[in-house]
Amino acid sequence: RVHGADAQSFLNSQLSNDVRHVDTAHSQLAAWCNAKGRIVTLVRTFKRGDDYYLLLPADLRETVRERLQRYILRAKVTLESDDALVTLGISGPQADLLLRRMMSDVPAATDDCLTQNGVTLLRLPGVHPQYILIAPVAIARTLWERLAPPAVPTGPQAWTWLDIAAGVPRIDAATSEQFVPQMVNLELLSGVDFKKGCYPGQEIVARMHYLGRLKQRMYRAHVESAVAPGTPIFAPDLPGQSTGAVIASAVAPAGGYDLIAVLQMSSAAGGVLHLGSATGPTLQLLPLPYALPIENGSNEKST
């Protein structure tokens, strides 16, 4: 939770997106980068009342809070972990219908949100309607009981798969400070504002955007064998070295494993990819739900 008279200006000076567009009806995906433009964490910023909240991976929460604290200086801002709120995720073709039984309305578009009776509902990118509900523990328990049934309780692997299907990157402690935002397609998910002004790493992120020097992108793929985040990927065009690495993976509904990985674009274009070694299991690239730009070495990009 981030609050205080300078909360908005402080967050806007730290995140890759323009926090001035965040209000009680609109949330926002953004990166917090180090000075070299590498993503420390991805956050979804939203508001409850006058306070801002940063939704981020649990294994990075305290590290990010402590490091952000160093930038406050004389600003009137308080950062604190909020353990009073919990999150529930709901997705599927009937998600809208189920939520309308409990709330008077649901957010209509990706990044829209609303708060009613202590419950904040965020609409996320997804192949099906995908939402996160944020509420105090007692309210969340009641919501859980009202949703299940007919909703089927499941675990974090299912939610990971939904993010993979939506082409949404995940940065956790294992992959923190490895990628600039464009490498994980963040600007294609409205997670970077190139006109908002300075933030840590902004010059590097902007240079990559305007000069068109990007060589790596995030792709979606399938493999039959189990795979862990950080597993290297190899391709014939780069003998003796990896062409990229897995960011996240999850069991696919039809069997095998779906994953997202950052790869050299030249290797992805070649289409021959192997997991773990040059002779490892073969990866099958899958389409993303959005188009990747064609990087042409100039400041012009097309899809």
C-alpha atoms as one frame of an Amber mdcrd trajectory, in Angstrom:
protein
   0.000   0.000   0.000   1.295   3.432  -0.983  -0.310   6.508   0.514   0.421
  10.112   1.377   0.182  13.509  -0.309   2.996  12.667  -2.761   2.020   9.048
  -3.496   1.019   9.656  -7.107   4.072  11.730  -8.064   6.388   9.298  -6.270
   5.013   6.250  -8.081   5.041   8.104 -11.382   8.752   8.782 -10.926   9.435
   5.055 -10.364   7.209   3.030 -12.706   7.286   2.557 -16.485   3.659   3.599
 -16.898   1.902   6.914 -16.251   0.356   6.518 -12.810  -1.689   9.687 -13.343
  -4.078   7.519 -15.367  -4.728   5.181 -12.422  -7.953   5.844 -10.564 -10.701
   3.831  -8.912 -11.982   2.779 -12.360  -8.652   1.978 -14.048  -5.734  -0.208
 -12.994  -2.412  -0.417 -14.796   0.368  -2.894 -15.543   3.880  -1.473 -15.178
   7.502  -2.360 -14.521   9.801  -1.119 -11.816  13.283  -1.217 -13.327  16.812
  -0.812 -12.079  19.159   1.856 -13.447  20.115  -0.439 -16.354  16.487  -0.730
 -17.478  16.119  -4.315 -16.254  12.802  -5.235 -14.650  13.055  -5.721 -10.899
   9.366  -6.571 -10.716   6.122  -6.174 -12.613   3.272  -4.564 -10.722  -0.401
  -3.944 -11.272  -1.243  -0.568  -9.762  -4.769   0.165  -8.582  -6.583   2.356
  -6.075  -8.861   1.664  -3.148 -10.198   4.991  -1.972  -7.297   7.449  -1.845
  -4.612   4.793  -1.469  -2.549   3.190  -4.228  -1.764  -0.516  -4.189   0.930
  -2.471  -6.006   0.040  -6.085  -6.743   3.274  -8.047  -7.240   4.803 -11.500
  -6.625   4.969 -12.455  -2.967   8.616 -13.502  -3.197   9.587  -9.965  -4.254
   7.290  -7.938  -2.018   9.640  -7.126   0.850  12.659  -6.641  -1.405  10.755
  -4.180  -3.571   9.297  -2.317  -0.592  12.713  -1.911   1.033  14.366  -0.771
  -2.199  11.565   1.631  -3.083  11.840   3.113   0.397  15.321   4.417  -0.466
  13.855   6.675  -3.167  11.334   8.451  -0.938  13.767  10.983   0.568  11.610
  13.956   1.641   8.463  12.964  -0.229   5.285  12.604   1.815   4.811   8.922
   1.064   4.316   5.820   3.197   5.000   2.325   1.860   3.731  -0.635   3.820
   2.876  -4.264   3.248  -0.858  -4.839   3.587  -1.650  -8.248   5.018  -5.277
  -7.338   5.696  -6.224  -7.904   2.049  -6.223 -11.180   0.138  -6.700 -11.956
  -3.547  -8.919 -14.423  -5.365  -8.774 -15.077  -9.092 -11.702 -16.092 -11.262
 -11.687 -16.822 -14.981 -13.719 -18.643 -17.566 -16.582 -18.156 -20.015 -19.079
 -17.825 -17.145 -16.953 -15.532 -14.949 -18.981 -12.418 -15.797 -22.258 -14.147
 -14.968 -20.999 -15.445 -11.614 -19.647 -12.061 -10.578 -22.834 -10.237 -11.523
 -24.659 -12.365  -8.953 -22.539 -10.734  -6.251 -21.821  -7.249  -7.586 -23.986
  -4.703  -9.352 -21.530  -4.462 -12.242 -18.264  -5.904 -13.562 -15.433  -4.102
 -15.397 -16.082  -4.238 -19.132 -12.567  -3.914 -20.545  -9.025  -5.005 -19.742
  -7.459  -2.792 -17.028 -10.854  -1.526 -15.864 -11.677  -1.969 -12.182 -14.236
  -1.068  -9.554 -14.667  -1.226  -5.780 -17.985  -2.110  -4.119 -18.712  -2.994
  -0.502 -15.042  -3.471   0.310 -14.309  -5.629  -2.775 -11.996  -4.383  -5.533
 -12.457  -6.182  -8.852  -9.723  -5.928 -11.499 -10.222  -7.000 -15.139  -7.035
  -8.573 -16.550  -5.911  -9.642 -20.032  -7.121 -13.165 -20.765  -8.389 -15.570
 -23.378 -11.529 -15.786 -21.228 -12.800 -13.012 -18.961 -10.203 -12.946 -16.165
 -10.536 -11.109 -12.856  -8.818 -10.629  -9.537 -10.936  -9.890  -6.476  -9.204
  -8.082  -3.596 -10.903  -7.897  -0.224 -10.388  -8.200   3.533 -10.108 -11.781
   4.771 -13.648 -12.110   6.121 -15.225 -10.758   2.928 -12.956 -12.892   0.763
 -14.021 -16.008   2.647 -17.673 -15.183   1.948 -16.891 -14.576  -1.731 -15.132
 -17.951  -1.940 -18.150 -19.727  -0.488 -20.508 -17.990  -2.909 -18.341 -18.697
  -5.957 -17.621 -22.376  -5.300 -19.707 -24.037  -6.571 -20.354 -23.455  -9.442
 -16.779 -22.194  -9.895 -14.207 -24.969  -9.497 -11.442 -24.249  -6.951  -7.973
 -24.737  -8.386  -4.380 -23.867  -7.639  -1.744 -21.360  -8.761  -0.646 -23.579
 -11.673  -3.978 -22.962 -13.373  -3.609 -19.207 -12.965  -0.072 -19.395 -14.338
  -1.414 -21.202 -17.398  -4.032 -18.483 -17.904  -1.302 -15.819 -17.865   0.765
 -17.864 -20.322  -2.240 -18.232 -22.645  -2.759 -14.459 -22.463   0.914 -13.775
 -23.233   1.365 -11.951 -19.930   4.922 -12.100 -18.542   5.878 -13.172 -15.055
   8.911 -11.846 -13.222   9.751 -13.487  -9.902  12.874 -13.683  -7.763  14.477
 -16.143 -10.206  14.134 -13.808 -13.216  14.305 -10.392 -11.542  16.702  -7.869
 -13.171  17.256  -9.938 -16.327  15.003  -8.314 -18.944  14.128  -4.849 -20.200
  10.363  -4.300 -20.599  10.263  -4.815 -24.382  11.918  -8.237 -24.063   8.792
  -9.458 -22.258   6.391  -7.599 -24.606   5.340  -5.204 -21.858   4.719  -2.251
 -24.178   2.341  -4.463 -26.202   0.301  -4.942 -23.017   0.074  -1.180 -22.374
   2.664  -1.478 -19.599   5.050   1.251 -20.816   4.340   4.924 -21.491   7.108
   6.389 -23.655   5.964  10.000 -23.131   5.530  10.169 -19.354   9.034  11.244
 -18.361  11.822   9.889 -16.198  11.935   6.750 -14.075  14.796   4.355 -13.252
  16.149   2.870 -16.493  13.912   5.084 -18.664  16.702   6.222 -20.984  17.636
   2.639 -21.880  14.017   1.587 -22.370  13.324   4.623 -24.583  16.492   4.150
 -26.645  15.532   0.559 -27.375  12.078   1.698 -28.461  13.072   4.585 -30.705
  16.241   3.124 -32.223  14.765  -0.327 -32.855  17.688  -2.330 -31.479  15.649
  -5.042 -29.805  16.939  -8.564 -30.477  14.882 -10.584 -27.987  11.161 -11.025
 -27.468   8.880 -13.162 -25.346   7.209 -16.112 -27.098   4.680 -18.765 -26.151
   5.531 -22.421 -26.711   4.615 -26.014 -25.899   6.798 -28.950 -24.875   5.903
 -32.465 -23.817   8.328 -32.722 -20.872   8.246 -30.835 -17.561  10.177 -27.579
 -17.521  11.286 -25.173 -14.796  11.630 -21.369 -15.052  15.166 -20.412 -15.986
  15.738 -23.506 -18.158  17.885 -22.470 -21.154  16.701 -22.912 -24.744  18.985
 -23.689 -27.682  18.734 -23.213 -31.446  20.931 -24.142 -34.455  21.660 -20.513
 -35.359  23.554 -20.015 -32.079  25.722 -23.123 -31.661  27.369 -23.530 -28.286
  25.226 -20.977 -26.479  21.625 -20.605 -25.374  19.203 -18.460 -27.329  17.002
 -17.685 -24.349  15.315 -19.060 -21.262  11.938 -20.101 -19.891  10.131 -17.486
 -17.783   7.153 -19.533 -16.643   5.507 -22.862 -17.417   2.355 -24.743 -16.485
   0.636 -28.022 -17.281  -1.407 -27.618 -20.471  -5.072 -28.688 -20.388  -4.566
 -31.105 -23.305  -1.327 -32.560 -21.899   2.306 -31.541 -21.917   3.402 -28.101
 -20.781   2.834 -24.600 -22.094   5.420 -21.927 -21.388   6.570 -18.412 -22.089
  10.227 -17.745 -22.834  12.431 -14.854 -23.888  14.253 -15.822 -27.108  16.495
 -14.309 -29.717  14.114 -13.291 -32.481  16.395 -14.791 -35.118  16.143 -18.197
 -33.421  12.368 -17.948 -33.093  12.130 -17.118 -36.791  14.134 -20.263 -37.582
  11.539 -22.342 -35.770  13.905 -25.049 -34.438  14.202 -24.819 -30.652  15.359
 -27.297 -28.021  14.847 -27.271 -24.281  17.825 -27.609 -21.928  20.457 -28.536
 -24.537  21.088 -28.555 -28.280  19.581 -32.048 -28.441  16.895 -31.599 -25.787
  13.124 -31.864 -26.219  11.716 -29.891 -29.133   9.671 -26.771 -28.489   6.634
 -25.950 -30.599   5.981 -22.224 -30.843   2.366 -21.201 -30.209   0.627 -18.007
 -31.337   0.330 -15.110 -28.933  -3.039 -13.363 -28.577  -1.428 -10.148 -29.858
   0.875  -9.352 -32.795   4.609  -8.881 -32.335   6.069  -5.838 -34.111   8.460
  -6.361 -36.994  11.749  -4.876 -35.816  13.341  -3.296 -38.884  16.338  -1.599
 -37.351  14.838   1.888 -37.457  12.358   3.860 -35.437   9.525   2.517 -37.608
   7.687  -0.602 -36.546   4.862  -2.474 -38.211   2.694  -5.458 -37.362
